[in-house]
Amino acid sequence: MSLVINSLSKHFGEVTALNNISLEVPQGCFVCFLGPSGCGKTTLLRIIAGLEQPDNGEITLNNKNLSQTHASNRNFGVVFQSYSLFPNMTALTNVGYGLRCRRLPKPDIITRSKEMLALVQLQDQADKLPEQMSGGQQQRVALARALAPDPSLLLLDEPLSALDAKVREELRHEIRAIQQRLGVTTIMVTHDQEESLVMADLIVVMNEGKIEQTGTPKSLYEHPETTFVADFIGGMNLLPVRIENGAAYFGDTPVTLAEKTATQNGEGKIGVRPEALTLSAPTNDTAANHIPCEVKSITYLGNLTRVFVSPAAHPELKVTVELHGQSPVPSPGEHLALSFAPEALRLLT
């Protein structure tokens, strides 16, 4: 059974935090609410948790309406950004707190708490207080505490944002592995696109209180439907085009797309990923998908080199090209041509 959100809205005074949100989260799925600050993703998570009440709409889990169910009775596990551990309790007693609230027998609480600490690889830290543990260890304890009561839904509110880059990368994989092992339906709020691509089965891209697009990481990256999604998930070059009689032009250069070109004349944008662009020697003709440009600057990143170029037709634009491995690297000031395959282009709204 799944979590179903139907026509959910929430206002804070004159501010619309959520505007008619509808969504279905399949059982056992790892879902990321992804978007910039203020897009409504945390408000949506808090309403699901029962910590906020919506103005309109409903949420059902396994066909049960949660509108009248208090947060403490929803059997949801929640992990916050700030860990929220009890400073006077050891790791073991922190993990067992929810079980004690449910009045389980003490031997069962201890056994289950130890199992959860072992799950997050902290069985040797059971007797330590939070102040004696690193940030990554504290967040593992918080995760173990949320999982101890066997929740029907696990909610993660930017759980990795306070950690350094290396620990954050390690925990991404650990949390995902634990979620897959337990099969618990999980919703995570994040503004980190890489985090969502690595961890999620399903990404919900939000902007200004609405859902822009929902899909798998692969489908969102390869087939964004709007300029916002294209620009927010991965790097995307946005090129203005002119639509005339079903054909697209960048300056005087015809642009061929694999997908259908808009039939209405006017202005539009095409999106192309930096890794889908190639640089070649300039030509004097106006071949399709072959744009004259000038190299402006180079950024070396080890196995990746970013080349920033300006198209001759729109010199104010900065287009990013990614060269991998041992590809030849041009020099600033060099005049070349940008080339791209039709299937690499997306006509965006």
C-alpha positions in Angstrom: 0.0 0.0 0.0 1.1 3.6 -0.6 1.1 7.0 0.9 -1.3 9.3 -1.1 -1.3 13.1 -0.9 -4.3 14.7 -2.4 -4.8 18.4 -3.2 -2.8 19.6 -0.2 -2.4 23.3 0.4 -0.8 25.3 3.2 -0.6 29.1 3.8 1.4 31.1 6.4 -0.4 34.4 6.4 -0.1 35.7 2.8 2.6 33.3 1.9 1.6 30.1 0.0 3.9 27.3 1.2 2.1 24.6 -0.7 -0.3 25.0 -3.6 -2.6 22.1 -4.4 0.0 19.3 -4.0 -0.9 15.8 -5.1 1.5 12.8 -5.0 1.6 9.0 -4.5 4.6 7.4 -2.7 4.7 3.6 -3.5 5.4 1.3 -0.6 9.1 0.6 -0.1 10.2 3.5 -2.2 12.9 6.0 -1.4 11.6 9.5 -2.3 13.5 12.8 -2.3 11.7 16.1 -2.1 14.2 18.3 -3.9 14.2 22.0 -4.4 15.6 25.4 -3.3 15.1 27.0 0.1 11.5 28.2 0.5 10.0 25.8 -2.1 7.7 24.1 0.4 9.5 20.7 0.8 10.0 20.9 4.5 6.5 22.1 5.1 5.2 19.1 3.1 7.4 16.7 5.2 6.1 18.3 8.5 2.5 17.9 7.4 3.1 14.3 6.5 4.7 13.8 10.0 1.7 15.5 11.6 3.8 18.4 13.0 1.8 20.9 10.8 -1.8 20.9 9.7 -2.8 21.6 6.1 -5.4 24.2 5.1 -6.9 21.9 2.5 -6.4 18.3 1.2 -5.8 15.0 2.8 -3.1 12.4 3.3 -3.9 8.6 3.4 -1.6 5.7 4.3 -2.8 2.2 3.4 -6.2 3.8 2.6 -6.4 5.3 6.1 -7.0 9.0 6.4 -4.4 10.5 8.7 -6.2 13.9 9.1 -7.3 13.1 12.7 -4.3 11.0 13.7 -1.9 12.8 16.1 1.8 12.8 15.2 2.6 10.5 18.1 0.1 7.9 16.8 1.3 7.8 13.2 4.2 5.4 13.9 6.6 7.4 11.7 10.3 7.6 12.3 11.8 11.1 11.9 15.4 12.1 11.6 16.2 15.8 11.9 19.1 17.8 10.6 20.3 18.7 14.1 20.3 15.1 15.4 18.1 16.0 18.4 19.6 13.4 20.7 19.1 13.6 24.5 22.5 14.9 25.8 22.2 13.1 29.2 21.5 9.7 27.6 23.9 7.2 26.1 23.7 6.0 22.5 21.9 2.9 23.7 19.3 4.7 25.8 18.7 7.3 23.0 17.9 4.5 20.6 15.6 2.8 23.1 13.7 6.0 24.0 10.8 5.4 21.5 10.5 1.8 22.7 10.2 2.9 26.3 7.4 5.3 25.4 5.6 2.3 23.9 6.1 0.5 27.3 7.9 -2.5 25.9 9.6 -4.8 28.4 13.1 -3.7 29.4 14.9 -6.8 28.1 13.2 -6.3 24.7 14.2 -2.6 24.6 17.8 -3.4 25.3 17.9 -6.2 22.7 16.2 -4.1 20.0 18.4 -1.1 20.7 21.5 -3.2 20.4 20.3 -4.6 17.1 19.7 -1.1 15.8 23.2 0.2 16.9 24.7 -2.9 15.1 22.7 -2.0 12.0 24.3 1.5 11.9 27.7 0.0 12.8 27.9 1.6 16.3 27.6 -1.4 18.6 30.9 -0.3 20.2 29.6 3.1 21.0 26.6 2.0 23.1 27.8 3.6 26.3 28.9 6.9 25.0 27.1 10.2 25.4 26.4 12.3 22.3 29.1 14.8 23.2 31.6 12.0 23.0 30.7 11.1 19.4 31.3 12.7 16.1 28.6 14.4 14.0 28.4 11.4 11.7 28.1 9.0 14.7 25.3 11.1 16.3 23.3 11.1 13.1 23.7 7.3 12.9 22.3 7.1 16.4 19.4 9.3 15.4 18.7 7.0 12.5 18.8 3.9 14.7 16.4 5.6 17.1 14.0 6.4 14.3 14.1 2.8 13.0 13.9 1.0 16.4 10.0 1.1 16.6 9.8 -0.5 13.1 8.1 2.6 11.6 5.6 2.4 8.7 7.3 5.5 7.2 10.8 7.0 7.7 11.0 10.8 7.3 14.5 12.5 6.9 14.7 16.3 7.1 18.0 17.2 5.4 19.8 14.7 7.7 23.3 15.1 6.1 23.5 18.8 5.5 25.4 19.5 8.8 28.1 17.0 8.1 31.4 17.4 6.2 31.7 16.2 2.6 33.4 12.9 3.2 31.1 11.8 6.0 28.1 13.0 4.1 29.1 10.8 1.1 29.6 7.8 3.3 26.2 8.2 5.0 24.4 8.5 1.7 25.4 5.0 0.8 24.8 3.6 4.3 21.3 5.1 4.7 20.3 3.9 1.2 21.7 0.4 1.9 19.7 0.2 5.3 16.5 1.5 3.6 16.8 -1.2 0.9 17.6 -3.9 3.5 14.6 -3.0 5.7 12.2 -2.1 2.8 10.9 0.9 4.8 9.1 3.6 2.8 11.3 6.7 3.1 10.9 10.4 2.3 13.9 12.7 2.5 14.0 16.5 2.1 17.1 17.8 0.5 18.4 20.8 -1.6 21.4 18.7 -2.8 20.8 17.5 -6.3 23.7 15.0 -6.2 22.3 13.6 -2.9 18.9 12.9 -4.5 20.4 11.4 -7.7 22.5 9.0 -5.6 19.8 7.9 -3.1 16.4 8.2 -4.5 14.1 5.8 -6.4 11.8 8.8 -7.1 12.6 12.5 -7.0 9.9 15.1 -6.5 11.2 18.5 -7.8 9.5 21.4 -6.0 9.4 25.1 -6.7 7.4 27.9 -5.2 5.0 25.5 -3.4 4.3 23.4 -6.5 5.6 20.1 -8.0 7.5 20.9 -11.1 8.2 17.3 -12.1 8.3 13.8 -10.6 10.4 10.9 -11.9 13.3 8.6 -11.5 16.8 10.2 -11.3 17.5 9.0 -14.8 14.3 10.3 -16.3 14.6 13.7 -14.7 18.2 14.1 -15.8 17.7 12.9 -19.4 14.2 14.3 -20.0 13.5 17.5 -17.9 10.2 19.1 -18.8 10.9 22.6 -17.7 13.7 25.1 -17.7 13.7 25.0 -13.9 14.1 21.2 -13.7 16.8 21.2 -16.4 18.8 23.8 -14.6 18.3 22.4 -11.1 19.2 18.8 -11.7 22.7 18.6 -13.1 24.4 21.3 -15.2 22.4 22.4 -18.2 23.3 24.9 -20.9 20.2 26.9 -21.9 20.4 28.3 -25.4 17.8 30.7 -26.9 16.3 29.6 -30.2 14.0 31.0 -32.7 11.1 28.8 -34.0 10.1 29.4 -37.6 7.7 27.1 -39.4 8.5 24.1 -37.2 12.3 24.6 -37.4 14.6 25.9 -34.7 17.5 28.3 -35.2 20.3 29.5 -32.9 21.3 32.7 -34.6 21.6 31.7 -38.2 22.5 28.1 -37.3 19.7 25.5 -37.8 19.2 23.3 -34.7 17.9 19.7 -35.2 16.2 18.0 -32.3 15.4 14.3 -32.0 12.1 15.2 -30.4 9.3 17.1 -32.1 9.9 20.8 -32.5 7.2 23.3 -31.5 4.9 24.2 -34.3 4.1 27.7 -33.0 6.5 30.4 -34.2 8.3 32.4 -31.5 11.1 32.3 -29.0 12.1 29.2 -27.1 15.0 27.5 -25.3 16.9 24.3 -25.8 18.8 22.6 -23.1 22.0 20.5 -23.6 24.2 18.9 -20.9 27.9 20.0 -20.8 29.0 16.4 -21.3 26.9 16.1 -24.5 28.9 19.0 -26.2 32.0 18.5 -28.3 34.5 21.0 -29.6 35.9 20.8 -33.1 37.7 23.0 -35.7 35.5 25.8 -37.1 33.9 25.6 -40.5 32.7 28.2 -42.9 29.3 26.7 -43.5 26.1 26.8 -41.3 25.7 23.0 -40.7 23.0 22.0 -38.3 24.0 21.7 -34.6 27.5 23.3 -35.4 27.9 26.6 -33.6 31.0 28.9 -33.9 32.4 29.9 -30.5 35.4 31.3 -28.7 37.1 29.7 -25.7 37.0 32.0 -22.7 38.4 30.1 -19.8 39.4 26.6 -18.6 38.9 24.9 -15.2 41.0 21.8 -14.5 39.4 19.3 -12.0 41.6 16.2 -12.4 39.7 13.7 -14.5 37.4 16.4 -15.6 38.1 19.7 -17.4 35.4 22.4 -17.9 35.8 24.6 -20.9 33.8 27.8 -21.0 33.0 29.2 -24.4 30.9 32.1 -25.8 28.9 31.4 -29.1 29.5 34.0 -31.8 25.8 34.5 -32.3 25.3 35.3 -28.6 28.6 36.4 -27.1 27.0 37.3 -23.8 26.3 33.6 -23.1 28.7 31.4 -21.3 28.4 27.8 -22.4 30.0 25.0 -20.4 31.7 22.0 -22.1 32.9 19.0 -20.0 35.9 17.1 -21.3 36.7 13.8 -19.5 39.9 11.8 -19.2 42.7 12.7 -21.5 40.7 14.6 -24.1 42.7 17.4 -25.8 42.1 20.8 -24.0 41.9 24.0 -26.1 43.4 27.3 -25.1 41.6 30.5 -24.1 41.0 32.8 -27.1 40.8 29.8 -29.6 38.0 29.9 -32.1 36.2 26.5 -32.4 32.8 25.1 -33.0 30.3 23.5 -30.6 28.7 20.4 -31.9 25.9 18.2 -30.4 23.8 15.3 -31.4 20.0 15.9 -31.9 19.1 13.4 -29.2 21.1 15.4 -26.7 18.8 18.4 -27.0 15.7 19.2 -25.1 13.1 21.9 -26.1 12.1 23.4 -22.8 9.2 25.5 -21.5 
